[in-house]
Amino acid sequence: MDLNDIAQAMTATTPVPDNFGINRYRDDPDLAALLSLYLSAPLRAHLAPHLDTLGGLAGGRLDALAGTADRNPPTIEHRSRNGLDRQRVIKHPDYVELERTAYSTFGLAALSHRGGVLGWHAPMPATAKYALTFLFVQAEFGLCCPVSMTDSLTRTLRKFGAPELVARYLPALTSLDFDELAQGAMFMTEQGAGSDVGATETRAWQDDSGNWRLTGDKWFCSNPDASLAMVLARPDGGQPGTRGLTLFLLPRDLPDGSHNQFRILRLKDKLGTRSMASGEIRLEGAIAYPVGDLGRGFVQMTDMINNSRLSNGVRAAGLMRRAVSDAMFVAREREAFGRHLVDLPLMRRQLAKMTMRAEQARTMMFLTAAALERADAGDESSRRLARIMTPLIKFRACRDARVVTGDAMEVRGGCGYIEEWADPRILRDAHLGSIWEGTSNIVALDVIRSMRREQSLEAYEALLDTLLADAAPDAALSDEFARARTAVLSLARTAAEKGRDAIARQAASGLYHLVTAAGMAREANRCALPHRQALAGLVLRHRLLPRDPLAIVDDDAAIDAVIDGKR
């Protein structure tokens, strides 16, 4: 009996619906359909069996491992019993198995940087990486942070690092051999320098041998025992603010095998992502290597942060898909008052709005990944587009994930509040997305900054018009798009051109809602998924266009299309 059979048997014999063991790829027919639009046919065909395998693992084995790892967070061993300094993070074996699956079996941190991962001859595009991550995160969120940082560190090192530095560390960073693998991290936050990176106090200087050394405290360091970390520091004599910062590569161990001169002071006791270690680091003259030009560190670190911000959005999309999938299952299997929950009008409305937010994030994930791929190929307009799309998905999708995971807990009822179910873990994890790599206010302001400094709004408009031209919406929806387009772009220009930072969140939300609605309408047309056009209409009517909050709106047809469509 396979895991699907087990799940069906449990549902048939118990009053509490339990979909443990489902294949999360097969449970999500939209994913395969959308990949026909966003991936080349050969790569899509090659990845299909791997996605199917990962979907089965995410719905069963990996989910069980993640639950155990969450209940058994890592600890730190500072010294051995005979007095030797260890500085060793002790991880639960189930977390280690999750690491092995992510890094070695599926190569999630390497597949954008080398050929040979999953049997594909070349590095894969961002869309492929994020499609796999989208499935993996439905089982385990915390580990996706180290995976993303390893991927992002590798990207930044390849882009800005000296050739000899790249040659020394790239093989281990992209290894599929778990015992040879070098994981990555990013140590940036300080006690007095969170979002205000220009307040960084970590000092860098050169010793008599010409080695660069770092001294200072880093306050929130996820994956603190990583083999390599990117660190921002201020060289002696450097300018104040962000212009005086330099990016350094910090190895955990030196070429002679000795541990570098920094310590993990303690591990954080966190609300969520409990499976993955986060700690405080004290640099005590640690040897590090400059990455890129001195004094340009903030610009180079921004590249890494933006890549990590996009990964945050992908993880939010995956969490929301997990939450919606579970809620739909419960609603279809659970009976109350003589009817299935999914047949109750208020429940249908709640599920449709949850689905709307989740599918917005998925569409934004694919649109942003496509822009990043074109940008990396040298297209300047796509670079400016990726520059605005990345903070948009980080800002809005991560906030929506907090709502959707909470609503899914409510659909499950009292069981959703019990730790033996995944709902509490998913809810806790969702809240971190709005904090790391920039809080909501900081990221919304970054959207406005991209318009002021890099003319990203013009690239956004070009994408929007392309999507709408390819969407073929009906007359009513076309009129709604026209009204929303005018209002949103006017609001965005006001925020960018008139210095109205107070409306940055409002403008960012409008831009996100408009482009995701257009993207879903295009997907409906190109992929023969009519319920995605219904979702686009719900976005326009419920998240963008002004309406009387006391007016009765007849959305029954759209809700029916979403709930009863191919989900």
N, C-alpha and C positions, 0 to 999 in steps of 0.2 A: 504494500500500500504506500503510494507516494504522499508527499506533504499536502497536496491538494485534496486527496482522498481523506486524509486525516481531518483536515479543516471541515470538509463537508460532513463527515461523520459526527464531529463535535457539534456542528450546528444542528444536525438532525436530532441529536439525543440530549441536548442541554437547552435550558431556557435562555441562557446568556450567549448571544452570538459571538463567535470567536473565529476570525479569519486568519489565524496564524497558519503559516504554511502555503499561503497563496503565492503565485508567481506575479510579482509586481510589474513585470513587463507585459505579460499576457493580460493582466487586469486593466491595462491602460492602452487600449487600441489607438488612442489619439497619438501616442508617442511614435509608434511605427509609421503611422500616416504622415506625421509632421516631418519625420526624418527623410521622407521621400522628397520633401521640399528643400530641406536645409543641408542635406548631405549628397555627395555624388552617388550615383547608382552603384558603382563597384564597391565603394567603401561601405555603403549602407548594407549591401548584401553580405559583405565580409563580417560586419559587426553584428548582424542579426542573431547568430547563434550565441555570441558572447553576451549580448544584451539579455537574451533569454536565460542563459545560465546565471547571470548576475541577478536578474529579476527573481529567479527561484531562490537564490541564496538570501537576497534582501528580505523576502517574505518569510523566511524560516530561520535557517542556521545563523545568519549574521545578526538577525534581530534578537535571537536568544543570547548570542555572545555580547551584543551591545547592552542588553539588560543586566547581565552579570557584571560587565565592566563598570556600568554606571553605579551599581550597588557596592562595588569594591574599588574605590578610587586609588590612584597611585600614592605611594609613600616615598619618603626620601631616607636614605641611609647615609649619614654624614661620615661615620667611622665604622670600621670593622670592630669586632669584639676584642681584637688584639691591638687596637690603637692606630691602625692605618687609615689615612684619609681615603674615603670612598667617593663621596659626592655622586651617589648612584640613585637614580629614580627607579623604584621597583614597581613594575607594572603587572597587573593581573594577567595570567596566561591567556584569558579570553581576549583581552585587549591586544596582546601580542599576536594572536591568531587573526584578529581584525587587521592589524598592521600588515601582516604577511599577505593577506588577501588583497588589500588595497595596493600595496607597493610592488609586490612580486607577481601575484597571479594576474592582476589586471593592469599593472603598470600605470596607475593613475597619475603619478607625479612625473613619469618619464615619457609618456607617449607623445607629448608635444615637442620633444627635443631629440628623439632618435627613432630610427626604424627598428623593426623587429619585435615591437610590442604587440602582443596578441596576433602574431604572425603577419602583421602588415609591414610592407617593405620600406615605408618612409614615415617620418613624423606625421602624426595625425593633426587635422585642424582642430581649433578650439571647440567647434560644435561636437565633434566625436568625444572629446574629453568630458565636456559638460553633460552630454547625454548619459555617459556611464556614471559620472558623479551624481547626477540627478537620481539615478536608481540606488546607488550605494548609500546616499545620505538618508534615504527612506528607512534604512536600518540603523545607521550610526552617524551621528552628527559631529561629535567631538573630534574624532580622528581626522575628519575632513579638513580641520584647521592645519595640522602638521603636513598633511598631503598637499594642501594648497600652498603653504609656505615653502615647502620643498620645491614645488613647481615654480613658484614666483621667484624664489631666490635663484634658481637655475636660469630663469629667463633674464633676470637683472644682471647676473654674473656674465652670461654670454653676451649681453648687450653692451655692458660698460667695463667689464673686467679686462685686465691686461692678459695678453695671450698665454703667458706662462701660468697665470693664476687659473685661467679657464682649463688649460691642459692638465693641471695638477688635480683639480677637484671635480671636473665634469663627469669623468667615468663613474665615480662613486655616487654622485648625485642622481645619475640616470641608470644605475645598476638595477637589474631585476633579481639579483642574488641577494636575498634578505640579509645574509651575514656580511655582505660586502657593502651594503647600502649606506649612504650618508644622508641622514634626514636634515632638513633645513628649518630655520626659525628666523624671527625678526624681533630684535630687542630695541624698542624705540621709546616706549612710555617711561617717564620718570615721575617722581612724586609731584613735582611742580611743573611738569611739562607733559600733559596729556595731549589734548587736541592742539595746544599751543606749542608746537614742535620747536619754534624759535627760542623757547626758554630752556632748551637742552643744556645741561651743565656738565655732561660727561666730557672729560678732558682727554685730548690726544697729544702725544709728543714723541719725538724721536730720541732714542737712547744713543750712547756713544758708538754702537755698532750699526746705527742706521735703521734699526727696527722701530716700527711704530708701536706704541704702547697706549693702552686705555685705562683710565681710572674713573670710577663713578658708579652710581647705583641705577639699575634699571628696574622699574617697579612692577610691571606686568609682562611677564615673558612666558608665552605658551611654548610648550615643547622645550623646556629649559635645558635638557640634556642633549639637544640636537648636536649632530657632528659639526654643523656650521651655522652661523647666524649672521645676518646683516645688522649692523649697529651704526647709529648716528652718533658722532662725537664732534667736539669743537677743537681743532688744533690750536695750540698756544699761539696767541697773537691774531687769531681769526676774528672776523667781524662779528658783532652781535646779531641776533636774529637768525633767520634761516640761511642767510647768505654766507654765514661763517661756518656752516656745517659740512662735514665730509662723511661719506659712506665708507664703512670698513667691513671687511669679511673677517669674522672672528671664529677661528677653529677651536673646537673643544680640546683637542689633543694636538701637541706639537709633533714635528717630524721625528723627534727622538723617542716618541711614545709617551712622554710625560704630559700630565694634565696642564693645560694653560692656566694662567694666573687669574682665575675668577672662581667665585663660589656661588652656589645656590643657597641662599639664606633660609628659605622656607618655601613650601608649596601653599598655594591659595586654597582656601575652603570656599568653593564657588557654588552659586545657585544651580547652574547647569554645566554642561560639558564636563561632568564630573569624571568621566572615563579618562580624560586627557589632562596631563599635568600642566599647570601654570604656576610660575614661581617668581621669586625676586632674586635678581642677580647682582652681585657686587664684583665689579672689575677692579683688580688690584695690580695694575701694571701688565695686563694681558697683552700678548702680542697679537696684532691684527694687521690686515693688509688693505691699503686704500683701494677702493673700487671706483674707477673714473677719476676725474680731475678733483684736486683739493678745492674745497669751498663750493662744490657743486653737488654736495651730497643730498640735499633736500630734493633737487630735481630728479636725481637718480632713484632715491628712495620712493618718490612719488610713483614712478613706474611700477615698482613692486607693490605699493599700496593699492594702486588702481587694479592690478591683476587680482589682488586678494579681495578687493571690494566686489569685483565681478563674481568671484567665487562665493562670496557671501550671499549675493543675490541668487546664485544657482542653488545654494544650500537652502535658502528660504523657499524657493520654488519646490524643491524636493520635499521639504517638511510639509508644505501645504498640500502637495499631492498625496503624501502618506495620510495626512489628517482627513482629507476629503474622501479618499478611498475607504478608509476605516469607517467613517461616518456613513457613507453610502451603504456599506455592507450592513452595518447595524440597523439602519433605517429600513432596509429591505427585508431583513430577517426578523426583526423584533415586532411583536404585536402588542397593541395596547387598545383597550376599549373596543375590541373586536376588529381592529383594522391594523394593517402594517403601518409603521411610522411614516414610511415614504409616501403613503397615500393621504396623510394629514396636511391640509393647506399650509399651515404655518411652518411645518417641518420642510415641506417642499421649497418654500420661500427661503428658509434658512440655508438649506443645502445648495440652492441655486446661487445665493450670494457668496457662500464659501467657495463654490466652484469658480465663480467669476474671478475672485481674487487670485486663486491658485493658477488659473489658466492665463490671466494677465502676466503673472510672473514667468510662466513657462515661455510664452511668446516673447517677452522681453529678453529672456535668456538667449533664445535663438537669434533674435535680431541683433543683440549686442555681440554675441560670439561671431556672427557673420561680419559685422563691422570690424571687429578686431582682426579677423583673418585677412580682410582686404587691407587694413592699415599696416599689418606686418609685412604685406607684400609690397608696400611702398605707396599706396594710394593716399594722398594728402586729405582729400575730402572725407574718406573713411576714418582717418586718424582723428579728425575733428569730430566726426560723428561718435566714435567710440569714447571720445573725451567727455561728451555730455551723457551718453547712454549709460556709462558705467556708474556715475554717482546717482543717476535716476533709479536704476534697479536696486542699488544698495539702499537708497533712502526709502523707497516706497514698498518694495517687496518685503524687506525685513520688518517693516512696521506691520504690514498686512499679515505676515506669518504669526505674529502674536495674537491677532484676532482669530484667524482661522483655526489655529491649534486649540485655542480656548473654546471656540464653538464646537469643535469636534469632541472635546472632553464632555461638553454639555449633552451632546447627542447620545453619547454612551451612558450618560446618567451617573449614578453613584459609583458604578464600576470604574468610570473614567477618572475618578479621584483617588483610586487605589493604586498603590505603587506596583502591584504585580502586573498591571496593564501598562502599555507604553505611553499612554496619554500624558501623565505627569512629566515624564522624561522629555517628551517632545515639546511640551509647553515650556519647560524650563530652558531647554536649548534654544528655542525660538527667540527668547528675549535677549540673548547675547548678540544676535545679528545687528541690532540697532545701536550697539555700543562699540564693538571693536572695529578698528580701521575707520573710526570717525563716527561720532554720534549723529543723530538725525539732523540737528541744527547745522553742524559742521558740513555735512554732506550736501544738504540743501543749498547752503551758501556756495559750495563748490560747483554746483550746477550753474548758479548765476555767474560765478567767476569764469567758468568755461565760455559763457556767452560774451562776457565783457572782453576777455583777453584773447580768445582764440576763434571768435566768430563761429562757434559751434551751432548756433541756432540756424544758420543758413544750411548747414549740412543736415540738421534735423528736419527742416522744412522739405528738403529735397527727398529724403527718405519717406516722409509722410505722404508727399504727393505721389511717389512711386507706388507705395502700398495702396493708396486709395484708387489709383488708376487700375491696379490689378485686382481690386476687390469686387468690383461690379455690384455694389450694394443696390437694394431696391430704392425706389424714389423717396420713401419716408426716411429710410436710414441715411440716404445721401444728403437729405436736407439737414438731418441732425448732425452729421459730420461737418457740413459747411458751417453751421452755427457754432459748433464747438471749436472748430479750427480757428475761426475769427477771434473768438473770445480768449482762447488759450494763448495764442501767439501775441495778442495785444497785452495780456497780463505778463507774459514772459518778457516782452520788450520793456514794459514799464519797470519791472524789477531790475533788469540789466542796465538800462540806459539812464534811469533816473535815481539810481542808488537806493532803491526801496528794499533794503535787506529784510525788513519786517514781513514782506510778503513772499520771501524766498520759498518757504514750504508750500504755500498755496500755488505758486508758479510751478514748482517741481512736480507737485502732485498732478496738476493739469497736464503738463507735458507727458508724464508717464501714462496717464489714463488715455490721452488722445492717441498716442502712438501704439499702445497695446490694443486699443479698440480697432484701429486701422489694420494692425497686424493680424488680429483674429479674423477680421472680415476677409482679408486676403487669403488666409489659411482655409477659411470656409469655401472660398471659390476654387482655390487651386488643389485642395486635397479632398474635395467632396465631403466636407464635414459641416453640414448646415447648422448644427447646434452651436458652432463657433460664431456664426453670424448673430445668432440669438444672444450669445454672451457679449458680443460687441455692442449690441443695442442696450443691454443691461448696463454696461459700463457708461455709455453716453447718458442714459436717463438717470442713473442712480449715483454717478460719481462726477459728472461734469455739468450737465445742463441745469439751469435754474428751474425749480419747480416749487409749487405750494406744498409744504410738508404735511398739510392736512387734506390735500386732494387725494381722491381715490384713483390709483393708477392701475389700469388693467394690464398686468404683465403675465397673465396666465399662459398665453401661448408661448412666450419666451421661456418661462419657467418649465413648461411641459417639454419644450425642445431640449433644454439642458438636462433635466432629470431623466427623461425617457430616451434621450439620444444615445449614441454609442459611447458609453463611458467606461 
